[in-house]
Amino acid sequence: MNKKKIICILVMIACFILIIYRPRQLTLTIGVFAGSNWDVPNGDCYKIIDQAIERYEKEYPMVQIEYESGILKEDYSEWLSAKYLKGEEPDVFMILGEDFNTLSALGALKNLDSLIQKDQQFHIENYYASVLYSGQYHNHQYALPYESNPTLMFVNQTLLKKEHIHLPDNDWTLDDFYTICQQVTKDTNNDGQIDQYGCYNYDWLDSVYSHKVNLFDENGEFCYLNQKDVKNAISFVQKIYNLNQGYTVTSQDFDMGKVAFAPMSFAEYRTYKPYPYRVKKYSQFEWDCIQMPGADENNSSEVSSLLMGISSRTSHIQEAWEFLKLLTYDTQTQKTLFQYSQGISSLKTVIQSDDVESLLNSDILEDTQVNLNLLNDVMENAMSQSQFRKYNSAIVTMNTQINQMIQNNEDLDLSLISLQNEINEYLRE
């Protein structure tokens, strides 16, 4: 065999080996929905995702990331369920708040504990504890917060000025809140009907958060309605309701500037405070947002989070973990929430950074009480309830019956004992 033939054979063998052992590009699928999780206008819903994909594929050229666009939030749960039934669920996906407990209980989400513990570059303490807790199920981490949305208190400054009342400080209490509501609730045109009101849409759960009450144990086996702080929380809402002499304040009253206060999410604040949406909504009066009032000077309120997790059946665990981190833990990605979304980051380092302060204030051209110091305080002191499979349905039942107690001025001692027994029986089923 001459030298040329030997070289040709060797070249053919080398090519064959390269073809057989060449690294193959894998495809990572992700599940996202169009629009905002907070039900406010958002024209850049894919911007953050697309930028993250571009960065990821540049760092990992053998991985291609795909997602199906155009899925609306209201259709997303059904879409995800259908994918799971077919065994075609995405590797990494967004998790709506109402779906997390069910997905965790069914084993659809991968337990992230081992990935977190092994990753030396990942420090879980960088998250605010309250939002991190929202991704835990039975003391295990199944999801990470992608975007958060704390609850603030909307203040009609025009109405307060008319009544010669100063804007409350951020450390105001429920007593301060009630006193102002009492002062502004009145019949302004002397026709015998109250036509100016203290607050709109402040409910018993808002008061429960202000009292820093846990309604359930960690595993969702027991409900704790029959306790002093819960009674105090509901009694407070009864007092607020009674100021209106049986009248239920409406959204129309609020929009017309007849109401002093209303809980408002940060996403709504980001959307409706700047131009142009402020011209379309709440343009008849000056307004701002402050912290929710607390039972004491250590205010506490609810924070909602859009979670992201990994399918328990993914074949690409490490690749999925790296992309999940890029979306939920990477500082650069999390800062873009302030540019292209209405929520905020769940990372302490992002909330406390100077450049995010600039992003927050760039489109708000007037004095405001909302800054990163306030957001940091809100996130540090926010409350999250225990996550378990029957949580959402239990809350629905409690909400219906407690609202009836408030409207009918029922005896809370007897009513809460009865409701607690009913919920505990349901939890044991």
VENHU-V473170 format. One record per residue. N is the residue number from 0. RES is the residue in one small letter. OMEGA is omega in whole degrees, 0 to 359 (* if undefined). NEAR is the number of other C-alpha atoms within 8 Angstrom. D_LAST is the distance of its C-alpha to the last C-alpha in Angstrom with 1 decimal. Layout:
N	RES	OMEGA	NEAR	D_LAST
N	RES	OMEGA	NEAR	D_LAST
//
This chain:
0	m	182	4	81.4
1	n	186	5	82.6
2	k	181	6	81.0
3	k	180	6	79.9
4	k	180	8	77.9
5	i	180	9	76.3
6	i	180	8	75.2
7	c	180	8	73.9
8	i	180	8	71.8
9	l	179	8	70.4
10	v	179	8	69.5
11	m	179	8	67.8
12	i	180	8	65.8
13	a	179	8	64.8
14	c	180	8	63.7
15	f	179	8	61.7
16	i	180	9	59.9
17	l	180	8	59.3
18	i	183	7	57.7
19	i	188	6	55.5
20	y	179	6	54.4
21	r	179	7	54.5
22	p	182	5	51.2
23	r	179	5	49.3
24	q	178	8	47.8
25	l	181	7	44.0
26	t	176	8	42.0
27	l	180	14	39.1
28	t	179	10	37.0
29	i	179	11	35.2
30	g	180	12	32.9
31	v	177	10	33.9
32	f	181	11	34.0
33	a	177	11	36.9
34	g	184	12	37.4
35	s	174	12	35.8
36	n	187	7	32.2
37	w	175	9	33.0
38	d	173	6	34.2
39	v	182	9	37.8
40	p	178	7	40.9
41	n	181	10	41.5
42	g	183	5	44.3
43	d	190	9	44.1
44	c	182	11	40.6
45	y	187	7	41.7
46	k	183	8	44.4
47	i	180	12	42.5
48	i	182	8	40.9
49	d	178	8	44.3
50	q	179	8	46.1
51	a	178	11	43.6
52	i	180	9	44.0
53	e	179	8	47.7
54	r	182	8	47.7
55	y	182	10	45.4
56	e	175	12	47.4
57	k	179	7	50.6
58	e	181	6	49.3
59	y	186	7	47.8
60	p	180	8	50.1
61	m	178	9	48.6
62	v	175	10	45.3
63	q	182	10	45.0
64	i	181	10	42.1
65	e	173	8	41.1
66	y	179	8	38.7
67	e	182	7	38.3
68	s	174	7	39.5
69	g	179	6	38.9
70	i	180	11	35.1
71	l	181	9	34.1
72	k	183	11	31.2
73	e	179	5	29.6
74	d	191	8	29.9
75	y	181	10	29.0
76	s	179	10	25.2
77	e	178	7	26.0
78	w	181	9	29.0
79	l	178	10	27.1
80	s	179	8	24.4
81	a	178	8	27.3
82	k	179	11	29.0
83	y	181	9	26.1
84	l	179	7	25.8
85	k	184	7	29.6
86	g	183	6	29.6
87	e	182	7	31.9
88	e	179	9	29.9
89	p	180	12	32.2
90	d	179	14	32.8
91	v	184	15	32.4
92	f	174	12	30.7
93	m	182	11	29.7
94	i	177	10	26.1
95	l	183	9	25.2
96	g	183	9	23.0
97	e	181	6	20.3
98	d	189	9	20.2
99	f	183	10	20.2
100	n	181	13	16.6
101	t	180	9	15.9
102	l	179	10	19.1
103	s	182	12	18.5
104	a	181	9	15.0
105	l	180	6	16.8
106	g	182	8	19.7
107	a	182	10	22.1
108	l	177	12	23.7
109	k	173	11	26.0
110	n	186	9	25.5
111	l	187	10	28.6
112	d	184	9	29.0
113	s	178	7	31.7
114	l	179	8	33.6
115	i	183	10	33.7
116	q	183	7	34.8
117	k	186	6	37.5
118	d	182	7	39.0
119	q	180	6	41.7
120	q	184	4	42.4
121	f	182	6	38.9
122	h	189	7	38.2
123	i	180	6	34.7
124	e	177	6	35.9
125	n	177	8	37.8
126	y	169	10	34.8
127	y	187	12	33.7
128	a	185	8	30.8
129	s	182	13	28.7
130	v	175	15	28.9
131	l	181	11	28.6
132	y	181	9	25.3
133	s	178	12	23.9
134	g	180	13	24.3
135	q	177	12	22.3
136	y	184	11	18.9
137	h	175	8	17.8
138	n	176	6	21.4
139	h	182	9	23.0
140	q	180	11	25.2
141	y	181	14	24.4
142	a	178	12	26.6
143	l	181	11	29.6
144	p	177	15	30.5
145	y	184	13	33.3
146	e	182	13	33.9
147	s	185	14	32.8
148	n	181	13	33.2
149	p	177	13	33.3
150	t	177	13	33.3
151	l	177	13	36.6
152	m	174	12	38.1
153	f	179	12	40.6
154	v	175	12	43.6
155	n	184	14	46.2
156	q	180	12	49.3
157	t	180	9	51.6
158	l	180	12	49.9
159	l	179	13	49.9
160	k	179	9	53.6
161	k	181	7	54.4
162	e	179	7	52.9
163	h	179	6	54.7
164	i	180	8	51.5
165	h	175	6	51.3
166	l	181	7	48.6
167	p	173	6	46.1
168	d	182	6	46.1
169	n	177	9	43.1
170	d	182	10	42.3
171	w	185	13	41.9
172	t	176	12	39.4
173	l	176	10	37.2
174	d	176	7	40.1
175	d	180	9	42.5
176	f	182	10	40.2
177	y	181	9	40.0
178	t	180	8	43.8
179	i	178	10	44.7
180	c	179	13	42.4
181	q	181	9	44.0
182	q	187	8	47.4
183	v	181	12	47.1
184	t	185	13	45.2
185	k	173	9	48.1
186	d	187	11	50.1
187	t	183	7	52.6
188	n	174	5	54.8
189	n	177	6	55.0
190	d	178	5	53.7
191	g	180	5	51.3
192	q	175	6	48.2
193	i	181	10	46.4
194	d	174	10	46.9
195	q	194	11	46.3
196	y	181	15	42.9
197	g	184	14	41.5
198	c	178	11	38.5
199	y	170	13	36.5
200	n	173	7	32.8
201	y	187	10	32.1
202	d	186	7	28.5
203	w	178	11	26.2
204	l	174	6	24.8
205	d	180	10	28.4
206	s	177	13	29.0
207	v	178	13	25.9
208	y	178	12	27.4
209	s	179	15	30.8
210	h	178	12	29.5
211	k	184	8	27.9
212	v	169	9	24.5
213	n	184	8	21.4
214	l	183	8	18.4
215	f	171	12	15.8
216	d	187	11	16.2
217	e	184	9	17.2
218	n	179	10	14.0
219	g	180	14	11.8
220	e	182	10	9.9
221	f	177	9	11.8
222	c	184	11	13.6
223	y	179	10	17.2
224	l	185	11	18.5
225	n	177	10	20.4
226	q	188	7	23.1
227	k	184	6	26.8
228	d	177	9	27.0
229	v	177	12	24.3
230	k	179	12	26.2
231	n	181	8	29.4
232	a	181	13	28.2
233	i	177	13	27.1
234	s	180	10	30.2
235	f	180	9	32.4
236	v	174	13	31.2
237	q	179	11	31.8
238	k	179	8	35.3
239	i	180	11	35.9
240	y	183	12	34.7
241	n	177	8	37.0
242	l	184	8	40.0
243	n	176	12	40.0
244	q	175	6	40.2
245	g	180	7	37.4
246	y	177	5	38.5
247	t	181	6	36.0
248	v	185	11	37.8
249	t	176	7	37.9
250	s	177	7	38.4
251	q	176	6	41.9
252	d	181	10	42.7
253	f	182	11	41.8
254	d	181	9	43.8
255	m	177	8	46.8
256	g	182	12	46.9
257	k	186	11	46.0
258	v	183	14	43.2
259	a	188	15	43.7
260	f	171	11	40.4
261	a	173	12	37.4
262	p	180	12	34.9
263	m	178	11	36.0
264	s	178	10	34.9
265	f	179	12	37.5
266	a	177	11	37.5
267	e	178	12	38.7
268	y	180	10	41.2
269	r	183	9	42.6
270	t	191	12	42.8
271	y	178	12	44.3
272	k	182	11	46.5
273	p	168	11	49.1
274	y	8	8	51.4
275	p	188	7	51.0
276	y	179	10	47.6
277	r	177	12	48.6
278	v	182	8	51.3
279	k	186	7	48.7
280	k	178	8	46.2
281	y	181	13	46.7
282	s	184	8	50.4
283	q	183	6	51.5
284	f	176	10	50.8
285	e	181	9	50.8
286	w	176	10	47.4
287	d	177	12	45.8
288	c	175	13	42.6
289	i	178	13	41.9
290	q	172	12	39.0
291	m	179	13	36.2
292	p	180	14	37.0
293	g	175	14	35.3
294	a	171	11	34.6
295	d	184	8	37.5
296	e	175	8	39.9
297	n	188	8	37.5
298	n	176	16	36.0
299	s	180	15	32.5
300	s	181	15	31.0
301	e	170	11	28.5
302	v	178	14	29.5
303	s	181	9	28.1
304	s	169	12	28.7
305	l	185	13	29.2
306	l	172	14	28.1
307	m	181	14	29.5
308	g	182	14	28.3
309	i	177	14	29.3
310	s	178	13	28.0
311	s	182	9	26.7
312	r	182	7	28.9
313	t	176	9	32.1
314	s	185	4	35.3
315	h	188	8	37.0
316	i	185	7	35.0
317	q	179	6	37.9
318	e	179	8	39.3
319	a	179	12	36.0
320	w	180	10	35.6
321	e	179	8	39.2
322	f	176	10	38.6
323	l	178	13	35.3
324	k	181	9	37.4
325	l	181	11	40.2
326	l	191	12	38.0
327	t	188	13	35.9
328	y	182	10	38.1
329	d	184	9	41.7
330	t	182	8	43.6
331	q	179	6	45.7
332	t	184	13	42.9
333	q	177	15	41.0
334	k	182	11	44.1
335	t	174	10	44.5
336	l	181	14	41.3
337	f	178	12	43.7
338	q	191	7	46.1
339	y	177	11	44.0
340	s	183	11	40.7
341	q	177	14	39.6
342	g	180	12	37.0
343	i	178	11	38.0
344	s	176	13	37.8
345	s	182	13	35.1
346	l	181	11	37.9
347	k	183	11	39.8
348	t	179	8	43.1
349	v	181	12	43.0
350	i	184	13	42.2
351	q	184	10	45.0
352	s	183	8	47.6
353	d	183	6	50.8
354	d	176	6	50.9
355	v	174	12	47.5
356	e	178	10	48.8
357	s	178	8	51.6
358	l	182	10	49.3
359	l	186	10	47.2
360	n	187	8	50.3
361	s	183	7	52.4
362	d	179	8	51.3
363	i	193	8	51.0
364	l	180	7	54.5
365	e	179	4	54.1
366	d	180	4	53.1
367	t	178	7	49.4
368	q	185	8	47.1
369	v	175	9	44.9
370	n	185	9	46.0
371	l	175	9	44.6
372	n	178	7	44.7
373	l	181	11	42.4
374	l	177	10	40.0
375	n	178	11	40.1
376	d	180	8	39.2
377	v	182	13	36.4
378	m	179	11	34.9
379	e	187	9	35.4
380	n	183	11	33.6
381	a	180	12	30.9
382	m	170	11	27.3
383	s	180	10	24.3
384	q	179	8	20.7
385	s	179	13	18.3
386	q	176	13	17.2
387	f	192	12	13.7
388	r	186	10	11.9
389	k	185	9	10.2
390	y	186	11	13.3
391	n	181	8	15.3
392	s	177	7	13.0
393	a	180	10	12.2
394	i	179	8	16.0
395	v	179	8	16.9
396	t	180	8	15.2
397	m	182	10	16.8
398	n	180	8	20.0
399	t	186	8	20.4
400	q	180	9	20.0
401	i	175	10	22.0
402	n	176	9	24.8
403	q	177	8	25.0
404	m	181	12	25.4
405	i	183	13	28.1
406	q	182	10	30.0
407	n	182	6	29.9
408	n	182	7	30.7
409	e	174	8	28.0
410	d	187	7	27.8
411	l	181	9	25.5
412	d	182	8	25.0
413	l	184	7	23.3
414	s	182	10	21.7
415	l	175	10	20.0
416	i	180	10	18.8
417	s	181	8	17.2
418	l	178	11	15.7
419	q	179	12	14.5
420	n	180	8	12.6
421	e	181	8	11.1
422	i	180	11	10.1
423	n	177	11	8.8
424	e	178	8	6.5
425	y	181	8	5.3
426	l	181	10	5.6
427	r	183	6	3.8
428	e	*	4	0.0
//
